[in-house]
Amino acid sequence: MNRAELVEAMAGKAGLTNKDADRALGALLDIVAENVAKKGDKITVPGYFTFEKSSRAARTGRNPQTGETIQIKASNSVKVKAGSKLKAAAN
């Protein structure tokens, strides 16, 4: 399902126009990005999902083509964990 299909499904379920559903989805994504990526806050929708910032320490890696040892910089990423209701729906 792509964004347009998701917006259409949201609009149908919530009785909104596609434009309003797209704005709501955009607002949700903006809030997640602002709070998780910039502030490091954890966002949880109980039973469905959790977004959390994750930090990776600098480490030594290996170039698979040459076997040469390389240094990998420290970085941040975002973890998304499925909640119990989402897991149950998948099964």
Beta strands, then each sheet from edge to edge (+ up, - down):
strand 1: 43-45
strand 2: 49-56
strand 3: 59-62
strand 4: 69-72
strand 5: 75-82
sheet 1: 1+ 2- 5+
sheet 2: 3+ 4-
end
